[in-house]
């Protein structure tokens, strides 16, 4: 970490940089809470469905979208489909 001191401590100078890089842990937290409350999932299908819904909500949030509006759009037949290509400026 000594070699990357500026990158490791970037959150101290730029408040847009999160203190941690723990998005993946936050994304699975709800799954672990669900598992803890009920003990397990009743079926593999139920677990897969919850994962798909949580993933869609998380992706919408990460793209700055309102969660309820995003879900409403799905049922209106206008789902948010994130770009699969990275945003690389042309040369």
C-alpha positions, 0 to 999 in steps of 0.5 A: 500500500506504500507504493499506492498511497495516493490511490489508497487515501484518495477518499480523503481529498475527493469526497466523491470517492467512497471510503471503502470499495465494498459494493459487492458486500453490500449487494449480497447483504440482503441475501444473507439477511433473507437467509438468516431470517428464514433459515434457507430458501424454499427452492432454488427458483426462489433464490434465483428470482431474488438474486435477479431482482436484487441485481436489477435494483443494484444496477439501477442504483449504480446508474443513478436511477430511482428504484421505484421508477425503475421497477415501474418501468419494467412492468410498463414494458420499458426496462432499463438495459445497461450498456454492455460496452465500457464508456470509452471516448473515441480517439 
